[in-house]
Amino acid sequence: MADAAGPRVPDSIADFRALAHSRLASFPRIAVADDPGIRRAAVVLGVVDTGGALAVIVIKRAYRGRNAGQWGLPGGRVEADETVPEAAARELHEELGLTARPADILGALDDFPAASGFAITPVVAILGDMSALRPSEDEVHSVHLVDLHRLAADDTPHWVHRETGAETVPGGGLLQMRLTPDMTIHAPTGAMLWQFREIVLLGRPPAQARVADFLQPDWTHH
């Protein structure tokens, strides 16, 4: 495998495993401290082989309940008797029917302190058997595969003024991850995808890829 220090997008699951393991092992992740008002959640940045390229799974939530119709990552609340990886794997199976084995969980990125009161931990995993995909109709409207090359492209992240929507400098407003003409994802999910891109795919310095202060649209505050 090529040197893990520089920007590159892996082209095989074995390549991704080695690259992600190396970069996440040296990543000084920031965790949200325990507090009586903090609720914990875990989501899965699940990477799959589509047969020609690697992709990460993104879902659109069912048009009911919490976060109705919003873009998201498979995941949900961490129960009192669970670790974060256990919760991430359970939620993945409940929502999509897929399995994340302990050996295929490669690490985690920064907790995201969402405006809803949840501290969300993004867990990076390899998902090998997509034949078991069975989205839960109660929780998932649709499942999408985002090519890692598209996620890493220069024109994917955009920053816009919160009120006017005008383009602004990086970090100067709302982040929009423009992945397809009809898929624009904001924080929290957009922030986690952005940090995954910056740290795992592009190998940016951690100090340049923190997300805790990213703005969220008002409609995500619940």
NUPA-864444 format. One record per residue: residue number from 1; residue in three letters; x, y, z of N, C-alpha, C, O in turn. Coordinates in steps of 0.05 Angstrom, whole numbers, plus 5000, padded with zeros to 4 digits. Example, Ala and Ser with C-alpha at 12.3 -4.5 7.8 and 13.67 -1.06 7.14 Angstrom:
BEGIN
{site 1; ALA; {5264; 4886; 5156}; {5246; 4910; 5156}; {5264; 4934; 5156}; {5285; 4934; 5169}}
{site 2; SER; {5257; 4955; 5142}; {5273; 4979; 5143}; {5258; 5001; 5157}; {5268; 5023; 5161}}
// end
This chain:
BEGIN
{site 1; MET; {5017; 4976; 5000}; {5000; 5000; 5000}; {5018; 5025; 5000}; {5039; 5025; 5011}}
{site 2; ALA; {5008; 5046; 4987}; {5024; 5071; 4986}; {5025; 5084; 5014}; {5010; 5076; 5032}}
{site 3; ASP; {5043; 5103; 5017}; {5046; 5117; 5042}; {5020; 5129; 5051}; {5006; 5142; 5036}}
{site 4; ALA; {5013; 5125; 5077}; {4987; 5134; 5087}; {4987; 5164; 5094}; {4967; 5174; 5104}}
{site 5; ALA; {5009; 5178; 5090}; {5011; 5205; 5099}; {4997; 5225; 5081}; {4987; 5246; 5091}}
{site 6; GLY; {4995; 5220; 5055}; {4985; 5240; 5037}; {4956; 5235; 5028}; {4945; 5213; 5033}}
{site 7; PRO; {4944; 5255; 5015}; {4917; 5251; 5005}; {4915; 5229; 4984}; {4931; 5228; 4966}}
{site 8; ARG; {4895; 5211; 4988}; {4890; 5190; 4968}; {4864; 5177; 4975}; {4856; 5177; 4999}}
{site 9; VAL; {4850; 5167; 4955}; {4825; 5153; 4960}; {4830; 5123; 4954}; {4837; 5116; 4931}}
{site 10; PRO; {4827; 5106; 4973}; {4832; 5077; 4969}; {4813; 5065; 4948}; {4790; 5075; 4946}}
{site 11; ASP; {4822; 5045; 4935}; {4805; 5033; 4914}; {4798; 5004; 4919}; {4787; 4991; 4901}}
{site 12; SER; {4804; 4994; 4943}; {4795; 4967; 4950}; {4790; 4967; 4980}; {4799; 4984; 4995}}
{site 13; ILE; {4774; 4947; 4989}; {4768; 4945; 5017}; {4793; 4940; 5033}; {4796; 4952; 5055}}
{site 14; ALA; {4811; 4923; 5024}; {4836; 4918; 5038}; {4852; 4944; 5041}; {4864; 4949; 5062}}
{site 15; ASP; {4853; 4959; 5020}; {4868; 4985; 5020}; {4855; 5004; 5039}; {4869; 5017; 5055}}
{site 16; PHE; {4828; 5005; 5039}; {4814; 5023; 5057}; {4818; 5015; 5086}; {4823; 5032; 5103}}
{site 17; ARG; {4817; 4989; 5091}; {4821; 4980; 5119}; {4848; 4989; 5130}; {4849; 4999; 5152}}
{site 18; ALA; {4869; 4985; 5114}; {4896; 4992; 5123}; {4898; 5022; 5127}; {4910; 5032; 5147}}
{site 19; LEU; {4888; 5037; 5108}; {4890; 5067; 5109}; {4875; 5078; 5132}; {4885; 5094; 5148}}
{site 20; ALA; {4849; 5069; 5135}; {4832; 5080; 5156}; {4842; 5071; 5183}; {4842; 5087; 5202}}
{site 21; HIS; {4851; 5047; 5186}; {4862; 5038; 5212}; {4886; 5054; 5220}; {4888; 5063; 5243}}
{site 22; SER; {4904; 5060; 5201}; {4928; 5076; 5207}; {4920; 5104; 5215}; {4930; 5114; 5235}}
{site 23; ARG; {4903; 5117; 5200}; {4896; 5145; 5206}; {4879; 5148; 5231}; {4883; 5167; 5246}}
{site 24; LEU; {4861; 5129; 5236}; {4844; 5131; 5260}; {4860; 5124; 5285}; {4854; 5135; 5306}}
{site 25; ALA; {4879; 5106; 5283}; {4895; 5099; 5306}; {4912; 5123; 5316}; {4918; 5124; 5340}}
{site 26; SER; {4919; 5141; 5298}; {4935; 5164; 5306}; {4919; 5189; 5309}; {4930; 5211; 5314}}
{site 27; PHE; {4892; 5187; 5307}; {4875; 5210; 5308}; {4867; 5216; 5337}; {4855; 5199; 5350}}
{site 28; PRO; {4874; 5240; 5348}; {4867; 5246; 5376}; {4838; 5256; 5377}; {4833; 5280; 5379}}
{site 29; ARG; {4819; 5237; 5378}; {4791; 5245; 5377}; {4782; 5260; 5402}; {4793; 5256; 5423}}
{site 30; ILE; {4763; 5277; 5398}; {4752; 5293; 5420}; {4725; 5282; 5428}; {4707; 5280; 5411}}
{site 31; ALA; {4722; 5274; 5453}; {4696; 5264; 5463}; {4682; 5285; 5479}; {4694; 5301; 5493}}
{site 32; VAL; {4656; 5286; 5477}; {4639; 5304; 5493}; {4638; 5292; 5521}; {4632; 5268; 5525}}
{site 33; ALA; {4644; 5308; 5541}; {4645; 5299; 5569}; {4617; 5291; 5579}; {4597; 5302; 5570}}
{site 34; ASP; {4616; 5272; 5597}; {4591; 5263; 5608}; {4579; 5286; 5624}; {4593; 5301; 5638}}
{site 35; ASP; {4552; 5289; 5622}; {4538; 5310; 5635}; {4509; 5300; 5638}; {4499; 5286; 5620}}
{site 36; PRO; {4495; 5307; 5659}; {4467; 5298; 5663}; {4449; 5305; 5639}; {4430; 5290; 5634}}
{site 37; GLY; {4455; 5326; 5625}; {4438; 5334; 5603}; {4445; 5322; 5576}; {4432; 5327; 5556}}
{site 38; ILE; {4467; 5307; 5575}; {4477; 5296; 5550}; {4465; 5269; 5545}; {4466; 5251; 5562}}
{site 39; ARG; {4455; 5265; 5521}; {4446; 5239; 5512}; {4466; 5229; 5491}; {4476; 5245; 5475}}
{site 40; ARG; {4471; 5203; 5491}; {4491; 5192; 5473}; {4478; 5178; 5449}; {4458; 5164; 5452}}
{site 41; ALA; {4491; 5182; 5426}; {4482; 5168; 5402}; {4507; 5159; 5387}; {4528; 5170; 5390}}
{site 42; ALA; {4503; 5138; 5370}; {4525; 5128; 5354}; {4514; 5124; 5325}; {4492; 5114; 5321}}
{site 43; VAL; {4531; 5131; 5306}; {4524; 5127; 5278}; {4547; 5112; 5264}; {4569; 5112; 5274}}
{site 44; VAL; {4541; 5100; 5241}; {4560; 5084; 5227}; {4567; 5097; 5200}; {4550; 5102; 5184}}
{site 45; LEU; {4593; 5103; 5196}; {4604; 5110; 5170}; {4613; 5084; 5158}; {4636; 5076; 5160}}
{site 46; GLY; {4594; 5071; 5145}; {4598; 5044; 5134}; {4608; 5044; 5106}; {4594; 5054; 5088}}
{site 47; VAL; {4631; 5033; 5101}; {4643; 5033; 5074}; {4638; 5005; 5061}; {4643; 4985; 5074}}
{site 48; VAL; {4629; 5006; 5036}; {4623; 4981; 5022}; {4636; 4982; 4994}; {4643; 5004; 4983}}
{site 49; ASP; {4640; 4959; 4983}; {4650; 4956; 4956}; {4626; 4953; 4937}; {4611; 4934; 4939}}
{site 50; THR; {4623; 4972; 4919}; {4600; 4972; 4901}; {4605; 4954; 4876}; {4587; 4952; 4859}}
{site 51; GLY; {4629; 4943; 4874}; {4635; 4927; 4851}; {4652; 4942; 4830}; {4660; 4931; 4810}}
{site 52; GLY; {4657; 4967; 4835}; {4674; 4983; 4818}; {4687; 5006; 4833}; {4707; 5017; 4824}}
{site 53; ALA; {4676; 5013; 4856}; {4687; 5034; 4872}; {4677; 5030; 4901}; {4658; 5016; 4905}}
{site 54; LEU; {4691; 5043; 4919}; {4682; 5042; 4947}; {4663; 5065; 4952}; {4664; 5086; 4939}}
{site 55; ALA; {4644; 5060; 4970}; {4624; 5080; 4976}; {4617; 5079; 5006}; {4621; 5059; 5019}}
{site 56; VAL; {4606; 5101; 5016}; {4596; 5102; 5044}; {4565; 5103; 5043}; {4554; 5116; 5025}}
{site 57; ILE; {4552; 5089; 5061}; {4523; 5088; 5062}; {4512; 5112; 5075}; {4519; 5120; 5097}}
{site 58; VAL; {4493; 5125; 5061}; {4478; 5148; 5072}; {4448; 5140; 5069}; {4440; 5128; 5049}}
{site 59; ILE; {4432; 5148; 5088}; {4404; 5142; 5087}; {4387; 5167; 5088}; {4396; 5188; 5097}}
{site 60; LYS; {4363; 5165; 5078}; {4343; 5186; 5083}; {4323; 5174; 5102}; {4312; 5153; 5098}}
{site 61; ARG; {4319; 5188; 5124}; {4302; 5179; 5145}; {4273; 5177; 5136}; {4264; 5193; 5118}}
{site 62; ALA; {4258; 5159; 5147}; {4229; 5156; 5141}; {4215; 5183; 5148}; {4224; 5198; 5165}}
{site 63; TYR; {4193; 5188; 5134}; {4179; 5213; 5137}; {4160; 5211; 5161}; {4136; 5216; 5159}}
{site 64; ARG; {4171; 5203; 5184}; {4156; 5202; 5209}; {4176; 5203; 5232}; {4199; 5196; 5228}}
{site 65; GLY; {4167; 5210; 5255}; {4184; 5209; 5279}; {4207; 5230; 5278}; {4205; 5250; 5264}}
{site 66; ARG; {4228; 5224; 5295}; {4250; 5243; 5297}; {4265; 5245; 5271}; {4270; 5225; 5257}}
{site 67; ASN; {4273; 5269; 5264}; {4289; 5275; 5239}; {4275; 5265; 5214}; {4288; 5256; 5195}}
{site 68; ALA; {4249; 5268; 5213}; {4233; 5258; 5190}; {4244; 5270; 5164}; {4246; 5294; 5161}}
{site 69; GLY; {4250; 5252; 5145}; {4258; 5260; 5118}; {4285; 5271; 5115}; {4293; 5280; 5094}}
{site 70; GLN; {4301; 5271; 5137}; {4328; 5283; 5136}; {4349; 5262; 5126}; {4345; 5238; 5130}}
{site 71; TRP; {4370; 5273; 5114}; {4393; 5256; 5108}; {4407; 5248; 5134}; {4408; 5264; 5153}}
{site 72; GLY; {4417; 5223; 5135}; {4430; 5214; 5159}; {4449; 5191; 5154}; {4452; 5182; 5131}}
{site 73; LEU; {4461; 5181; 5175}; {4476; 5157; 5176}; {4462; 5137; 5193}; {4449; 5145; 5212}}
{site 74; PRO; {4464; 5111; 5187}; {4451; 5091; 5204}; {4460; 5094; 5233}; {4484; 5096; 5238}}
{site 75; GLY; {4441; 5094; 5252}; {4450; 5097; 5280}; {4427; 5106; 5297}; {4405; 5111; 5288}}
{site 76; GLY; {4433; 5110; 5323}; {4413; 5119; 5342}; {4424; 5119; 5370}; {4449; 5120; 5374}}
{site 77; ARG; {4407; 5120; 5389}; {4414; 5123; 5417}; {4431; 5100; 5428}; {4427; 5077; 5421}}
{site 78; VAL; {4450; 5107; 5445}; {4466; 5088; 5460}; {4451; 5081; 5485}; {4446; 5099; 5502}}
{site 79; GLU; {4445; 5055; 5489}; {4431; 5047; 5513}; {4451; 5045; 5537}; {4475; 5044; 5533}}
{site 80; ALA; {4440; 5044; 5561}; {4456; 5045; 5585}; {4476; 5022; 5588}; {4497; 5024; 5599}}
{site 81; ASP; {4468; 4999; 5577}; {4485; 4975; 5580}; {4502; 4969; 5555}; {4513; 4947; 5552}}
{site 82; GLU; {4506; 4990; 5537}; {4521; 4986; 5513}; {4545; 5003; 5511}; {4546; 5025; 5523}}
{site 83; THR; {4566; 4994; 5497}; {4587; 5011; 5489}; {4579; 5025; 5463}; {4559; 5017; 5451}}
{site 84; VAL; {4594; 5045; 5455}; {4587; 5059; 5430}; {4589; 5041; 5406}; {4570; 5041; 5390}}
{site 85; PRO; {4610; 5024; 5403}; {4610; 5006; 5380}; {4587; 4986; 5380}; {4576; 4980; 5359}}
{site 86; GLU; {4579; 4977; 5403}; {4557; 4958; 5405}; {4531; 4972; 5396}; {4515; 4960; 5382}}
{site 87; ALA; {4527; 4996; 5405}; {4503; 5011; 5397}; {4503; 5016; 5367}; {4482; 5013; 5354}}
{site 88; ALA; {4525; 5024; 5356}; {4527; 5029; 5327}; {4520; 5004; 5312}; {4505; 5005; 5292}}
{site 89; ALA; {4531; 4981; 5320}; {4526; 4956; 5306}; {4497; 4948; 5308}; {4485; 4938; 5289}}
{site 90; ARG; {4485; 4951; 5332}; {4457; 4944; 5336}; {4439; 4961; 5319}; {4421; 4951; 5305}}
{site 91; GLU; {4443; 4987; 5319}; {4426; 5005; 5304}; {4429; 5000; 5274}; {4409; 5001; 5259}}
{site 92; LEU; {4453; 4994; 5265}; {4457; 4987; 5236}; {4441; 4963; 5229}; {4428; 4963; 5208}}
{site 93; HIS; {4441; 4943; 5246}; {4426; 4918; 5240}; {4396; 4923; 5241}; {4381; 4914; 5224}}
{site 94; GLU; {4387; 4939; 5260}; {4358; 4945; 5263}; {4348; 4961; 5239}; {4326; 4957; 5230}}
{site 95; GLU; {4364; 4980; 5230}; {4354; 4998; 5209}; {4358; 4987; 5181}; {4342; 4991; 5163}}
{site 96; LEU; {4381; 4972; 5177}; {4387; 4964; 5150}; {4390; 4933; 5147}; {4393; 4924; 5124}}
{site 97; GLY; {4390; 4918; 5169}; {4394; 4890; 5167}; {4423; 4882; 5163}; {4429; 4858; 5158}}
{site 98; LEU; {4442; 4901; 5163}; {4470; 4895; 5159}; {4485; 4890; 5185}; {4476; 4899; 5206}}
{site 99; THR; {4507; 4876; 5182}; {4523; 4868; 5206}; {4551; 4882; 5205}; {4564; 4881; 5184}}
{site 100; ALA; {4558; 4894; 5227}; {4585; 4904; 5231}; {4599; 4887; 5252}; {4593; 4890; 5275}}
{site 101; ARG; {4617; 4870; 5243}; {4631; 4853; 5263}; {4652; 4870; 5278}; {4662; 4890; 5267}}
{site 102; PRO; {4659; 4862; 5302}; {4679; 4877; 5318}; {4704; 4882; 5302}; {4717; 4903; 5304}}
{site 103; ALA; {4713; 4862; 5287}; {4738; 4864; 5272}; {4737; 4884; 5249}; {4757; 4894; 5239}}
{site 104; ASP; {4712; 4891; 5241}; {4708; 4910; 5219}; {4703; 4938; 5228}; {4698; 4956; 5211}}
{site 105; ILE; {4702; 4943; 5254}; {4700; 4970; 5265}; {4728; 4981; 5268}; {4744; 4970; 5284}}
{site 106; LEU; {4735; 5002; 5253}; {4762; 5011; 5251}; {4769; 5034; 5269}; {4793; 5040; 5272}}
{site 107; GLY; {4750; 5047; 5281}; {4756; 5069; 5299}; {4733; 5089; 5298}; {4712; 5084; 5286}}
{site 108; ALA; {4737; 5112; 5311}; {4716; 5132; 5313}; {4728; 5160; 5309}; {4752; 5164; 5313}}
{site 109; LEU; {4711; 5178; 5300}; {4719; 5206; 5297}; {4708; 5222; 5320}; {4698; 5211; 5340}}
{site 110; ASP; {4710; 5249; 5319}; {4702; 5266; 5341}; {4672; 5262; 5347}; {4656; 5259; 5328}}
{site 111; ASP; {4665; 5264; 5372}; {4636; 5267; 5379}; {4626; 5293; 5368}; {4640; 5313; 5368}}
{site 112; PHE; {4602; 5293; 5358}; {4589; 5318; 5349}; {4568; 5326; 5368}; {4548; 5311; 5372}}
{site 113; PRO; {4570; 5349; 5381}; {4550; 5359; 5401}; {4526; 5371; 5386}; {4526; 5395; 5381}}
{site 114; ALA; {4507; 5355; 5380}; {4484; 5365; 5364}; {4466; 5383; 5380}; {4464; 5381; 5404}}
{site 115; ALA; {4453; 5401; 5366}; {4435; 5420; 5378}; {4411; 5406; 5391}; {4398; 5418; 5408}}
{site 116; SER; {4406; 5382; 5383}; {4383; 5366; 5395}; {4389; 5356; 5423}; {4372; 5346; 5436}}
{site 117; GLY; {4415; 5359; 5432}; {4422; 5350; 5458}; {4437; 5323; 5458}; {4445; 5313; 5479}}
{site 118; PHE; {4440; 5311; 5434}; {4455; 5286; 5432}; {4484; 5292; 5426}; {4491; 5310; 5410}}
{site 119; ALA; {4502; 5276; 5439}; {4530; 5275; 5431}; {4533; 5251; 5413}; {4530; 5228; 5422}}
{site 120; ILE; {4538; 5255; 5387}; {4538; 5234; 5367}; {4566; 5225; 5361}; {4583; 5241; 5354}}
{site 121; THR; {4571; 5199; 5364}; {4598; 5188; 5358}; {4597; 5174; 5331}; {4581; 5155; 5328}}
{site 122; PRO; {4612; 5183; 5311}; {4613; 5169; 5285}; {4634; 5146; 5286}; {4657; 5151; 5291}}
{site 123; VAL; {4624; 5122; 5281}; {4641; 5098; 5281}; {4646; 5090; 5252}; {4628; 5087; 5236}}
{site 124; VAL; {4672; 5087; 5245}; {4680; 5079; 5218}; {4682; 5049; 5217}; {4695; 5036; 5233}}
{site 125; ALA; {4668; 5037; 5197}; {4667; 5008; 5195}; {4667; 4999; 5166}; {4659; 5014; 5148}}
{site 126; ILE; {4676; 4975; 5161}; {4673; 4961; 5135}; {4649; 4943; 5136}; {4646; 4928; 5155}}
{site 127; LEU; {4632; 4945; 5116}; {4608; 4928; 5114}; {4611; 4910; 5090}; {4609; 4920; 5067}}
{site 128; GLY; {4616; 4885; 5095}; {4623; 4867; 5073}; {4599; 4855; 5058}; {4601; 4853; 5033}}
{site 129; ASP; {4578; 4848; 5071}; {4556; 4832; 5059}; {4532; 4850; 5054}; {4514; 4851; 5072}}
{site 130; MET; {4530; 4862; 5031}; {4507; 4879; 5025}; {4483; 4863; 5016}; {4461; 4875; 5014}}
{site 131; SER; {4486; 4837; 5012}; {4463; 4821; 5004}; {4442; 4820; 5026}; {4418; 4813; 5021}}
{site 132; ALA; {4450; 4825; 5051}; {4431; 4824; 5073}; {4416; 4851; 5077}; {4400; 4853; 5096}}
{site 133; LEU; {4420; 4870; 5059}; {4407; 4896; 5063}; {4377; 4894; 5063}; {4365; 4885; 5043}}
{site 134; ARG; {4365; 4901; 5085}; {4336; 4901; 5088}; {4328; 4926; 5104}; {4325; 4925; 5128}}
{site 135; PRO; {4324; 4949; 5090}; {4318; 4974; 5105}; {4291; 4971; 5120}; {4272; 4960; 5110}}
{site 136; SER; {4291; 4982; 5144}; {4267; 4982; 5161}; {4248; 5004; 5150}; {4256; 5027; 5149}}
{site 137; GLU; {4224; 4996; 5143}; {4205; 5015; 5132}; {4197; 5036; 5153}; {4190; 5059; 5147}}
{site 138; ASP; {4199; 5029; 5179}; {4192; 5047; 5200}; {4212; 5069; 5204}; {4206; 5091; 5214}}
{site 139; GLU; {4237; 5064; 5196}; {4259; 5083; 5202}; {4273; 5094; 5177}; {4285; 5116; 5179}}
{site 140; VAL; {4272; 5080; 5155}; {4288; 5088; 5131}; {4271; 5091; 5107}; {4256; 5072; 5099}}
{site 141; HIS; {4272; 5114; 5095}; {4257; 5119; 5070}; {4273; 5108; 5046}; {4261; 5095; 5028}}
{site 142; SER; {4299; 5113; 5045}; {4316; 5104; 5022}; {4345; 5102; 5031}; {4354; 5114; 5050}}
{site 143; VAL; {4360; 5085; 5016}; {4388; 5080; 5021}; {4404; 5089; 4997}; {4397; 5084; 4974}}
{site 144; HIS; {4427; 5103; 5002}; {4443; 5114; 4980}; {4472; 5107; 4985}; {4482; 5106; 5008}}
{site 145; LEU; {4487; 5103; 4963}; {4515; 5097; 4964}; {4531; 5121; 4953}; {4528; 5127; 4929}}
{site 146; VAL; {4547; 5133; 4969}; {4562; 5157; 4961}; {4591; 5148; 4955}; {4605; 5140; 4973}}
{site 147; ASP; {4599; 5151; 4930}; {4626; 5143; 4921}; {4646; 5159; 4937}; {4644; 5184; 4940}}
{site 148; LEU; {4667; 5145; 4947}; {4688; 5159; 4962}; {4702; 5180; 4946}; {4711; 5200; 4957}}
{site 149; HIS; {4705; 5176; 4920}; {4718; 5196; 4903}; {4701; 5221; 4902}; {4712; 5244; 4902}}
{site 150; ARG; {4674; 5218; 4901}; {4657; 5242; 4902}; {4659; 5256; 4929}; {4659; 5281; 4930}}
{site 151; LEU; {4659; 5241; 4950}; {4662; 5252; 4977}; {4687; 5268; 4980}; {4688; 5289; 4993}}
{site 152; ALA; {4709; 5259; 4967}; {4735; 5272; 4969}; {4739; 5294; 4949}; {4759; 5308; 4950}}
{site 153; ALA; {4721; 5298; 4930}; {4725; 5318; 4909}; {4726; 5346; 4920}; {4713; 5352; 4940}}
{site 154; ASP; {4741; 5363; 4907}; {4745; 5391; 4915}; {4719; 5406; 4916}; {4716; 5424; 4933}}
{site 155; ASP; {4700; 5400; 4898}; {4676; 5416; 4896}; {4653; 5405; 4913}; {4630; 5413; 4909}}
{site 156; THR; {4658; 5386; 4931}; {4637; 5375; 4947}; {4630; 5393; 4971}; {4606; 5399; 4975}}
{site 157; PRO; {4649; 5402; 4987}; {4642; 5420; 5009}; {4637; 5449; 5000}; {4653; 5460; 4985}}
{site 158; HIS; {4616; 5461; 5009}; {4610; 5489; 5004}; {4602; 5502; 5031}; {4591; 5489; 5048}}
{site 159; TRP; {4609; 5527; 5034}; {4602; 5542; 5058}; {4585; 5566; 5050}; {4592; 5581; 5032}}
{site 160; VAL; {4562; 5569; 5063}; {4543; 5589; 5055}; {4535; 5606; 5079}; {4534; 5596; 5101}}
{site 161; HIS; {4528; 5631; 5074}; {4518; 5648; 5095}; {4491; 5638; 5105}; {4474; 5630; 5090}}
{site 162; ARG; {4488; 5638; 5132}; {4465; 5625; 5144}; {4438; 5638; 5135}; {4419; 5624; 5131}}
{site 163; GLU; {4438; 5664; 5132}; {4413; 5678; 5125}; {4409; 5681; 5095}; {4387; 5676; 5085}}
{site 164; THR; {4430; 5688; 5080}; {4427; 5695; 5052}; {4432; 5671; 5034}; {4422; 5671; 5011}}
{site 165; GLY; {4447; 5651; 5043}; {4454; 5628; 5026}; {4476; 5634; 5007}; {4483; 5617; 4990}}
{site 166; ALA; {4488; 5658; 5009}; {4511; 5665; 4991}; {4536; 5649; 4999}; {4540; 5644; 5023}}
{site 167; GLU; {4552; 5643; 4980}; {4577; 5629; 4985}; {4595; 5646; 5003}; {4596; 5670; 5000}}
{site 168; THR; {4609; 5633; 5021}; {4628; 5647; 5038}; {4653; 5631; 5041}; {4656; 5610; 5028}}
{site 169; VAL; {4672; 5640; 5058}; {4698; 5627; 5061}; {4694; 5601; 5076}; {4675; 5599; 5092}}
{site 170; PRO; {4712; 5581; 5072}; {4710; 5556; 5087}; {4709; 5561; 5117}; {4725; 5576; 5128}}
{site 171; GLY; {4690; 5549; 5130}; {4687; 5552; 5159}; {4671; 5577; 5166}; {4667; 5582; 5190}}
{site 172; GLY; {4662; 5593; 5147}; {4650; 5618; 5153}; {4620; 5619; 5154}; {4608; 5640; 5156}}
{site 173; GLY; {4607; 5596; 5152}; {4578; 5595; 5152}; {4568; 5566; 5155}; {4581; 5550; 5169}}
{site 174; LEU; {4546; 5560; 5142}; {4536; 5533; 5142}; {4551; 5516; 5122}; {4555; 5524; 5099}}
{site 175; LEU; {4558; 5492; 5131}; {4570; 5473; 5112}; {4549; 5459; 5096}; {4528; 5450; 5107}}
{site 176; GLN; {4553; 5457; 5070}; {4536; 5441; 5053}; {4553; 5421; 5039}; {4571; 5428; 5024}}
{site 177; MET; {4548; 5395; 5043}; {4562; 5374; 5028}; {4544; 5368; 5004}; {4524; 5354; 5006}}
{site 178; ARG; {4552; 5378; 4981}; {4537; 5375; 4956}; {4546; 5350; 4942}; {4566; 5351; 4926}}
{site 179; LEU; {4533; 5328; 4947}; {4542; 5302; 4937}; {4530; 5294; 4910}; {4543; 5281; 4894}}
{site 180; THR; {4505; 5302; 4906}; {4492; 5298; 4880}; {4473; 5322; 4876}; {4469; 5337; 4895}}
{site 181; PRO; {4462; 5326; 4852}; {4444; 5349; 4849}; {4421; 5349; 4868}; {4410; 5371; 4874}}
{site 182; ASP; {4412; 5326; 4878}; {4390; 5325; 4897}; {4398; 5314; 4924}; {4381; 5305; 4939}}
{site 183; MET; {4424; 5316; 4931}; {4433; 5308; 4957}; {4453; 5328; 4968}; {4477; 5327; 4962}}
{site 184; THR; {4442; 5347; 4984}; {4459; 5367; 4998}; {4455; 5362; 5028}; {4432; 5363; 5038}}
{site 185; ILE; {4477; 5357; 5042}; {4475; 5348; 5070}; {4489; 5368; 5088}; {4512; 5376; 5083}}
{site 186; HIS; {4474; 5377; 5108}; {4484; 5396; 5128}; {4493; 5381; 5153}; {4489; 5357; 5156}}
{site 187; ALA; {4504; 5396; 5173}; {4510; 5385; 5199}; {4484; 5378; 5213}; {4463; 5391; 5208}}
{site 188; PRO; {4484; 5357; 5230}; {4506; 5342; 5240}; {4518; 5322; 5219}; {4542; 5318; 5219}}
{site 189; THR; {4501; 5309; 5203}; {4511; 5288; 5185}; {4532; 5299; 5166}; {4552; 5286; 5161}}
{site 190; GLY; {4527; 5323; 5155}; {4547; 5334; 5137}; {4574; 5339; 5150}; {4595; 5335; 5138}}
{site 191; ALA; {4573; 5347; 5176}; {4598; 5352; 5190}; {4614; 5326; 5194}; {4638; 5326; 5192}}
{site 192; MET; {4600; 5304; 5200}; {4613; 5278; 5204}; {4624; 5267; 5177}; {4646; 5256; 5177}}
{site 193; LEU; {4609; 5271; 5156}; {4620; 5263; 5130}; {4644; 5280; 5122}; {4663; 5269; 5111}}
{site 194; TRP; {4643; 5306; 5128}; {4666; 5323; 5122}; {4691; 5315; 5138}; {4712; 5314; 5127}}
{site 195; GLN; {4688; 5309; 5164}; {4711; 5301; 5180}; {4722; 5274; 5170}; {4746; 5269; 5170}}
{site 196; PHE; {4704; 5255; 5163}; {4712; 5230; 5152}; {4729; 5234; 5126}; {4750; 5222; 5122}}
{site 197; ARG; {4719; 5252; 5110}; {4734; 5259; 5085}; {4761; 5271; 5091}; {4782; 5262; 5080}}
{site 198; GLU; {4762; 5290; 5110}; {4787; 5305; 5116}; {4807; 5287; 5129}; {4831; 5287; 5122}}
{site 199; ILE; {4799; 5271; 5149}; {4818; 5255; 5165}; {4824; 5228; 5151}; {4848; 5222; 5148}}
{site 200; VAL; {4803; 5213; 5144}; {4808; 5186; 5134}; {4816; 5186; 5105}; {4835; 5172; 5097}}
{site 201; LEU; {4802; 5201; 5088}; {4808; 5200; 5060}; {4831; 5218; 5051}; {4848; 5210; 5035}}
{site 202; LEU; {4832; 5242; 5063}; {4852; 5262; 5053}; {4876; 5265; 5072}; {4895; 5278; 5065}}
{site 203; GLY; {4875; 5254; 5096}; {4897; 5255; 5114}; {4904; 5283; 5124}; {4928; 5289; 5128}}
{site 204; ARG; {4884; 5300; 5128}; {4890; 5327; 5138}; {4899; 5327; 5167}; {4893; 5308; 5181}}
{site 205; PRO; {4913; 5347; 5176}; {4920; 5349; 5204}; {4895; 5352; 5221}; {4877; 5367; 5214}}
{site 206; PRO; {4893; 5337; 5243}; {4869; 5339; 5260}; {4861; 5367; 5268}; {4837; 5373; 5269}}
{site 207; ALA; {4880; 5384; 5273}; {4874; 5412; 5282}; {4858; 5427; 5260}; {4845; 5446; 5266}}
{site 208; GLN; {4861; 5418; 5235}; {4847; 5432; 5213}; {4820; 5419; 5206}; {4807; 5426; 5187}}
{site 209; ALA; {4812; 5399; 5222}; {4789; 5383; 5214}; {4770; 5378; 5238}; {4756; 5358; 5239}}
{site 210; ARG; {4768; 5397; 5256}; {4750; 5395; 5279}; {4722; 5405; 5271}; {4719; 5422; 5253}}
{site 211; VAL; {4701; 5394; 5283}; {4674; 5399; 5274}; {4655; 5409; 5296}; {4632; 5415; 5290}}
{site 212; ALA; {4663; 5409; 5321}; {4645; 5414; 5343}; {4630; 5441; 5341}; {4608; 5444; 5351}}
{site 213; ASP; {4643; 5461; 5328}; {4630; 5487; 5326}; {4615; 5492; 5300}; {4607; 5514; 5294}}
{site 214; PHE; {4612; 5471; 5284}; {4597; 5474; 5258}; {4568; 5482; 5264}; {4555; 5470; 5281}}
{site 215; LEU; {4559; 5501; 5249}; {4531; 5510; 5251}; {4512; 5489; 5240}; {4519; 5474; 5221}}
{site 216; GLN; {4488; 5487; 5252}; {4467; 5470; 5242}; {4443; 5486; 5233}; {4437; 5507; 5245}}
{site 217; PRO; {4430; 5478; 5211}; {4405; 5492; 5204}; {4384; 5489; 5226}; {4385; 5470; 5242}}
{site 218; ASP; {4366; 5509; 5228}; {4347; 5509; 5249}; {4330; 5484; 5250}; {4321; 5474; 5271}}
{site 219; TRP; {4324; 5472; 5226}; {4306; 5449; 5225}; {4319; 5423; 5235}; {4306; 5403; 5236}}
{site 220; THR; {4345; 5424; 5243}; {4358; 5401; 5255}; {4358; 5402; 5285}; {4369; 5384; 5298}}
{site 221; HIS; {4347; 5423; 5297}; {4350; 5428; 5326}; {4328; 5413; 5342}; {4317; 5424; 5361}}
{site 222; HIS; {4322; 5388; 5334}; {4302; 5373; 5349}; {4307; 5344; 5346}; {4292; 5327; 5356}}
// end
